[in-house]
Amino acid sequence: MNGFADRGINEGDFGENSGIGEGLRTFDAFPKTKTTYVTRHSRGGQWTVLLLFTCLVLSFSEMLRWVHGRQTHQFSVEKGISHELQANLDIVLPMHCGDLHVNVQDAAGDRILAGDLLKRDPTNWAQWVDTKGVHRLGKDKLGRIDTGEGVEEEHVHDVVGLKASRGFSKTPRVPRHLGQGDSCRIYGSLELNKVQGDFHITARGHGYMGYGEHLDHSAFNFSHIINELSFGPFYPSLQNPLDQTLATTPNHFYRFQYYLSIVPTVYARVTSGISRALLTNQYAVTEQSLLVGERNIPGIFFKFDIEPILLTISEERGGFLTLLVRIVNVVSGILVAGGWCYQLADWANEFRGRRRQRSDGMLSGRRAGDYENE
């Protein structure tokens, strides 16, 4: 009767669809606004750019935090039992190798002739004193007092990835015109008893009178450069407080005294349930050096003590899925909060325009829309 059949048109084509898509549409929690009811302006574009920039910055920050992981420090009583402690030493003195004695004496009463276990190479003092990175204890490389501020701690993932070295670097060759050189490099590793002890370097005929002839006092010069002093497995890349330290004196009878407090340390890294650890030792050091009389023994003395605590520095890093979840949370939070702030600012601007409209009345000759566009 209505002619729809002649044109192949069904009345159902003009009603709502009754398919699955139409049924799911009733559960839509995100209502849409027609484009004809939406107004775009520059203020909204600026706000959008700001939100996108904030999302990028915070997402990049989350990625850096995920890469570095979360680092924690924990102190506990050392429960392990060990009897030996490896010491690694690399020091240069402006004296001939035959004029130096290196010895260790510990609280157990044992005396170790470290000079027989360590290597000695003749060298030239000028080849070491001008080396970049040499500093004085308590001062930075520029000679300023080192307060410890701004010093970034080594990341656990960098420490755990280190590999123990079997030896030290080679001693630079002494130029031929300098002969045998004016200094001595003492370096190597030796096993000590894990008890309180005294590691010292003295002149021939001093300290232990039974070893060597008496050395003339005018040959004394205990200025030194400590290239390496560490305890435990030798890791050249792991920095210690006395590494690259320079100490000089013009006096012959001078005593350099270092007090070391050694703390066993474990660096542990946990990534996606897989744990890796590195066992080493850290130490804190203080210096009390002074000029002594001829009846005292000059030299370099390292007094060390083993602390009965264990420091565990652990780093944990979640999986990649955890990173994605955190980034999604950050981006969604910024977008939602940004939308609220923009809406509040829009309402405040509209409220301000209405108040100005009321105060101006009909005398201004301006429309309400003119205030909203300001």
TACOR-V990427 format. One record per run of one state. SS is the DSSP state (hx for helix, st for strand, lp for the rest). FROM is the first residue (numbers start at 1). LEN is the number of residues. If there is no record, write none. Layout:
ss=SS from=FROM len=LEN
ss=SS from=FROM len=LEN
//
This chain:
ss=lp from=1 len=10
ss=hx from=11 len=4
ss=lp from=15 len=5
ss=hx from=20 len=6
ss=lp from=26 len=9
ss=hx from=35 len=3
ss=lp from=38 len=4
ss=hx from=42 len=27
ss=lp from=69 len=1
ss=st from=70 len=8
ss=lp from=78 len=6
ss=st from=84 len=10
ss=lp from=94 len=3
ss=hx from=97 len=3
ss=st from=100 len=7
ss=lp from=107 len=4
ss=st from=111 len=2
ss=lp from=113 len=1
ss=hx from=114 len=4
ss=lp from=118 len=1
ss=st from=119 len=5
ss=lp from=124 len=2
ss=hx from=126 len=4
ss=lp from=130 len=5
ss=st from=135 len=1
ss=lp from=136 len=3
ss=st from=139 len=1
ss=lp from=140 len=5
ss=st from=145 len=1
ss=lp from=146 len=10
ss=hx from=156 len=5
ss=lp from=161 len=15
ss=hx from=176 len=3
ss=lp from=179 len=4
ss=st from=183 len=11
ss=lp from=194 len=3
ss=st from=197 len=7
ss=lp from=204 len=13
ss=hx from=217 len=3
ss=lp from=220 len=4
ss=st from=224 len=8
ss=lp from=232 len=13
ss=st from=245 len=3
ss=lp from=248 len=6
ss=st from=254 len=18
ss=lp from=272 len=2
ss=st from=274 len=14
ss=lp from=288 len=2
ss=st from=290 len=2
ss=lp from=292 len=7
ss=st from=299 len=19
ss=lp from=318 len=2
ss=hx from=320 len=41
ss=lp from=361 len=7
ss=hx from=368 len=5
ss=lp from=373 len=2
//
